[in-house]
């Protein structure tokens, strides 16, 4: 029985889901924004904000955690040196979701997930 075991699965297995998260986070930090569906953006948002929270303290442990979460030393370096200094004094809310409309092919809601630098 799966009582009280609620989590977003996106109709994927655990390995596929973790690879999807890692690749989306890497792409997000590389380009600063990603265009995706509403469900995936809500799924990515907590992972990405957790990466930024980890990167706010520039220690060896946080560096290794970011490399593990993004899969790249260069992206972890970019998070620590470029992205996190902007959010040094902010407690959360690093990203925002902007609705773009519906996709022509299947009608799913598309959004733009980007950094909230206000």
C-alpha positions as CSV (number, residue, x, y, z in Angstrom):
1,X,0.0,0.0,0.0
2,X,1.1,3.5,-0.8
3,X,-0.8,5.4,1.9
4,X,0.7,8.9,2.7
5,X,3.4,8.5,0.1
6,X,2.6,11.5,-2.1
7,X,5.3,12.9,-4.4
8,X,5.4,14.2,-7.9
9,X,6.4,11.4,-10.3
10,X,5.7,13.0,-13.7
11,X,4.9,9.5,-14.9
12,X,8.6,8.5,-14.9
13,X,10.7,6.0,-13.0
14,X,13.1,7.3,-10.3
15,X,16.2,7.1,-12.4
16,X,14.5,9.0,-15.3
17,X,13.1,11.6,-12.9
18,X,16.5,12.3,-11.2
19,X,18.2,12.5,-14.6
20,X,15.5,14.9,-15.8
21,X,16.0,17.1,-12.7
22,X,19.7,17.2,-13.0
23,X,19.6,18.0,-16.7
24,X,17.0,20.7,-16.3
25,X,18.9,22.3,-13.4
26,X,22.1,22.3,-15.4
27,X,20.3,23.9,-18.4
28,X,18.7,26.5,-16.1
29,X,21.9,27.6,-14.5
30,X,23.7,27.6,-17.8
31,X,21.1,29.8,-19.6
32,X,19.3,31.6,-16.7
33,X,15.9,30.4,-17.8
34,X,14.1,27.4,-19.3
35,X,10.8,27.1,-21.2
36,X,8.8,24.1,-20.1
37,X,5.4,22.9,-19.0
38,X,3.6,24.1,-15.9
39,X,3.9,20.7,-14.1
40,X,7.6,20.3,-14.8
41,X,8.4,23.9,-13.8
42,X,6.7,23.4,-10.4
43,X,8.7,20.2,-10.0
44,X,12.0,21.9,-10.9
45,X,11.5,25.0,-8.9
46,X,12.2,23.5,-5.4
47,X,15.2,21.6,-6.7
48,X,16.7,24.8,-8.3
49,X,16.0,26.9,-5.2
50,X,17.6,24.3,-3.0
51,X,20.7,24.4,-5.2
52,X,20.9,28.2,-4.8
53,X,20.4,27.9,-1.0
54,X,23.3,25.4,-0.8
55,X,25.5,27.7,-2.9
56,X,25.0,30.7,-0.7
57,X,27.7,29.4,1.6
58,X,30.8,28.9,-0.4
59,X,32.4,25.9,1.4
60,X,34.0,22.7,0.2
61,X,30.9,20.7,1.2
62,X,28.5,23.0,-0.6
63,X,30.7,22.9,-3.7
64,X,30.6,19.1,-3.7
65,X,26.9,19.0,-3.2
66,X,26.3,21.3,-6.1
67,X,28.6,19.2,-8.3
68,X,26.5,16.2,-7.3
69,X,23.2,18.0,-8.0
70,X,24.1,19.5,-11.3
71,X,26.7,17.0,-12.7
72,X,29.2,19.6,-13.7
73,X,32.1,21.5,-12.0
74,X,31.7,24.4,-14.3
75,X,28.0,24.9,-13.5
76,X,28.7,24.5,-9.8
77,X,31.4,27.2,-10.1
78,X,28.9,29.5,-11.9
79,X,26.3,29.0,-9.2
80,X,28.9,29.9,-6.5
81,X,30.5,32.8,-8.2
82,X,27.9,34.4,-10.4
83,X,24.4,33.5,-9.3
84,X,24.6,33.2,-5.5
85,X,26.2,36.6,-4.7
86,X,23.1,38.2,-6.2
87,X,20.9,36.4,-3.6
88,X,23.2,36.6,-0.6
89,X,20.7,38.5,1.6
90,X,17.5,36.9,0.3
91,X,15.9,34.0,2.3
92,X,14.1,32.4,-0.6
93,X,12.0,33.1,-3.8
94,X,15.0,32.9,-6.2
95,X,12.9,31.9,-9.2
96,X,9.7,32.9,-10.8
97,X,7.3,31.3,-13.2
98,X,5.8,33.3,-16.0
99,X,2.9,31.8,-18.0
100,X,3.3,31.8,-21.7
101,X,0.1,30.2,-23.0
102,X,-0.7,26.8,-24.3
103,X,1.4,24.6,-26.6
104,X,0.0,24.1,-30.1
105,X,0.6,20.4,-30.4
106,X,-1.0,19.0,-27.2
107,X,-2.5,22.0,-25.5
108,X,-0.4,21.8,-22.3
109,X,0.3,25.0,-20.4
110,X,3.8,26.4,-21.2
111,X,5.7,28.6,-18.7
112,X,9.1,30.3,-18.5
113,X,11.1,29.5,-15.3
114,X,13.7,32.2,-14.7
115,X,15.7,33.8,-11.9
116,X,13.9,36.5,-9.9
117,X,16.5,39.2,-9.6
118,X,14.3,41.9,-8.1
